[in-house]
Amino acid sequence: MKSCQNITSHIRRLEGQLGALSRRIESDAYCAELVHLFMSTSKSFDSLKAKIIESYLRENVVEKSSTKLDKDIDSLMKLIKS
């Protein structure tokens, strides 16, 4: 994948978020704080999923096709990210 470094960086951030969530659970953090950390981690996973799908589509479909398909992929990515 061309964007492998970007994806790897995203995974490192997720590892940090999961570590923070784990530490807060172990320290009996307030429930609202845990929910907030969980929601941000969940959104980060969704963002990573979208990056991986987009990278795959752009590298394996667009390079072999037309500009119109590129626009279709943009529309698909908006749907995946929502």
Backbone bond lengths (Angstrom), bond angles and torsions (degrees), N, CA, C in turn:
res aa  C-N    CA-C-N  psi(-1)  N-CA   C-N-CA  omega(-1)  CA-C   N-CA-C  phi
1 M - - - 1.448 - - 1.520 109.07 -
2 K 1.321 115.28 134.94 1.457 119.80 179.36 1.519 111.62 -64.88
3 S 1.306 117.10 -34.27 1.462 120.68 -176.12 1.526 111.96 -96.14
4 C 1.310 116.47 26.98 1.464 121.39 -176.29 1.528 111.83 -57.52
5 Q 1.333 117.93 -41.44 1.464 120.34 -178.93 1.525 110.45 -64.70
6 N 1.326 116.97 -40.70 1.461 121.36 178.18 1.529 110.26 -62.69
7 I 1.315 116.83 -42.34 1.465 121.52 179.79 1.526 110.00 -67.50
8 T 1.315 116.94 -41.67 1.462 120.67 177.95 1.525 110.86 -61.15
9 S 1.320 117.50 -41.90 1.470 121.59 177.10 1.523 110.68 -61.14
10 H 1.318 115.74 -40.76 1.465 120.55 179.26 1.532 110.37 -63.35
11 I 1.308 116.22 -41.09 1.470 120.66 178.93 1.531 110.22 -63.77
12 R 1.323 117.43 -39.45 1.471 120.74 178.07 1.533 110.93 -62.33
13 R 1.325 116.51 -40.57 1.473 119.92 176.93 1.526 110.13 -63.57
14 L 1.329 116.68 -40.98 1.466 120.60 178.01 1.524 110.84 -62.23
15 E 1.321 116.84 -40.80 1.462 120.08 177.53 1.524 110.25 -59.05
16 G 1.325 116.73 -41.77 1.462 120.89 177.59 1.519 111.79 -64.00
17 Q 1.324 116.31 -42.26 1.463 120.03 179.09 1.525 111.13 -64.34
18 L 1.325 116.93 -42.62 1.461 120.28 179.31 1.525 110.98 -65.83
19 G 1.325 116.28 -38.05 1.460 119.96 176.81 1.520 111.31 -62.89
20 A 1.327 116.44 -43.02 1.468 120.77 178.49 1.527 110.29 -63.24
21 L 1.316 116.50 -42.26 1.463 120.54 179.07 1.531 110.21 -62.43
22 S 1.310 116.54 -44.94 1.462 120.96 179.50 1.536 111.43 -61.23
23 R 1.323 115.91 -45.05 1.479 119.62 179.57 1.521 111.56 -63.22
24 R 1.326 116.68 -39.07 1.467 120.19 -179.95 1.531 110.74 -68.67
25 I 1.318 117.52 -36.26 1.469 120.41 176.93 1.527 109.26 -65.25
26 E 1.326 116.48 -44.89 1.467 120.55 -179.88 1.527 112.54 -63.77
27 S 1.332 117.25 -26.81 1.469 120.00 -179.16 1.536 111.71 -94.46
28 D 1.333 115.79 13.49 1.470 121.42 179.42 1.523 112.58 55.52
29 A 1.322 115.93 48.49 1.465 121.05 179.16 1.529 110.53 -63.30
30 Y 1.304 114.18 158.40 1.456 122.27 177.42 1.535 109.16 -60.57
31 C 1.309 117.07 140.24 1.460 123.28 -174.24 1.537 112.35 -55.43
32 A 1.313 117.92 -43.19 1.465 120.93 -178.64 1.529 111.09 -60.92
33 E 1.336 116.52 -37.06 1.463 120.45 177.84 1.527 110.60 -66.02
34 L 1.326 115.98 -41.35 1.466 119.94 178.48 1.526 111.44 -63.91
35 V 1.318 115.82 -41.61 1.467 119.65 178.72 1.522 110.00 -62.52
36 H 1.327 116.49 -43.01 1.467 120.56 178.59 1.528 110.63 -60.40
37 L 1.329 118.07 -47.71 1.465 121.52 178.68 1.524 111.26 -62.73
38 F 1.329 116.47 -40.74 1.458 120.08 179.03 1.522 111.04 -63.30
39 M 1.334 116.91 -43.50 1.465 120.53 -178.70 1.531 111.27 -64.18
40 S 1.324 117.30 -41.36 1.463 119.04 179.65 1.526 110.63 -67.71
41 T 1.324 117.65 -36.58 1.459 120.89 177.39 1.523 110.35 -67.48
42 S 1.307 116.66 -41.02 1.461 121.40 178.61 1.528 111.02 -61.72
43 K 1.327 117.11 -43.53 1.466 120.88 178.20 1.519 110.77 -64.43
44 S 1.311 116.12 -35.64 1.460 120.42 178.44 1.532 110.84 -65.97
45 F 1.336 117.31 -39.49 1.463 120.86 175.38 1.528 110.33 -62.48
46 D 1.333 116.62 -43.33 1.466 120.30 178.60 1.525 111.16 -61.05
47 S 1.315 116.28 -41.29 1.456 121.17 178.53 1.528 111.17 -63.88
48 L 1.323 117.02 -41.33 1.458 121.37 177.84 1.527 110.16 -63.29
49 K 1.307 116.29 -43.70 1.471 121.00 178.34 1.526 109.98 -57.56
50 A 1.317 116.69 -46.12 1.466 121.03 -179.64 1.525 111.13 -63.59
51 K 1.338 117.88 -41.01 1.467 120.82 178.76 1.523 111.28 -61.50
52 I 1.318 116.55 -42.62 1.467 120.47 -178.48 1.524 110.44 -66.77
53 I 1.323 117.33 -44.50 1.465 120.93 179.42 1.526 110.00 -63.83
54 E 1.330 117.08 -45.32 1.463 120.52 -179.30 1.529 110.84 -62.79
55 S 1.303 117.08 -43.29 1.460 120.74 179.37 1.530 110.49 -60.18
56 Y 1.304 115.63 -45.16 1.461 119.57 179.05 1.526 110.84 -60.88
57 L 1.332 116.50 -48.72 1.460 119.83 -177.87 1.520 111.69 -61.88
58 R 1.321 116.75 -45.04 1.465 120.24 -177.68 1.530 111.84 -67.00
59 E 1.309 117.91 -36.22 1.458 120.67 -178.02 1.524 112.96 -81.27
60 N 1.325 116.64 -30.50 1.460 119.10 -173.49 1.514 114.89 -108.04
61 V 1.327 117.59 -12.68 1.452 119.61 -178.67 1.526 110.91 -118.02
62 V 1.307 118.05 -53.73 1.457 121.72 -173.64 1.518 111.89 -63.55
63 E 1.323 117.91 -42.63 1.451 119.75 -178.17 1.530 111.97 -61.55
64 K 1.303 116.96 -18.22 1.455 121.25 -179.07 1.522 111.63 -105.41
65 S 1.350 117.75 3.27 1.452 120.31 -172.38 1.517 111.84 -134.13
66 S 1.327 115.21 -157.19 1.460 121.87 -172.63 1.525 113.16 -100.88
67 T 1.328 114.75 173.27 1.462 121.58 177.69 1.527 110.72 -66.13
68 K 1.311 117.53 -34.10 1.467 120.07 178.81 1.524 110.12 -59.47
69 L 1.299 116.83 -39.96 1.456 119.82 178.90 1.524 110.57 -63.35
70 D 1.330 116.62 -35.09 1.459 121.04 176.74 1.532 110.09 -59.49
71 K 1.321 116.99 -41.47 1.475 121.03 177.55 1.525 110.76 -66.39
72 D 1.323 116.25 -38.26 1.468 120.17 177.53 1.524 110.58 -63.46
73 I 1.330 116.59 -38.53 1.455 120.17 178.18 1.526 109.83 -65.58
74 D 1.337 117.18 -40.08 1.485 119.62 176.69 1.519 110.29 -58.65
75 S 1.322 117.54 -42.55 1.468 121.40 178.59 1.526 110.54 -63.87
76 L 1.318 116.29 -43.24 1.464 120.62 178.71 1.527 110.67 -62.11
77 M 1.319 116.70 -41.99 1.463 120.28 -179.27 1.530 110.88 -64.85
78 K 1.323 118.09 -37.37 1.469 120.42 176.60 1.527 110.00 -61.75
79 L 1.315 116.42 -39.88 1.468 120.89 178.55 1.524 110.63 -66.57
80 I 1.320 117.83 -44.08 1.469 121.30 -179.95 1.510 110.88 -63.04
81 K 1.335 117.59 -38.97 1.456 122.38 -176.34 1.528 112.33 -76.09
82 S 1.323 117.66 -17.06 1.482 119.16 -177.08 1.505 112.59 -82.24
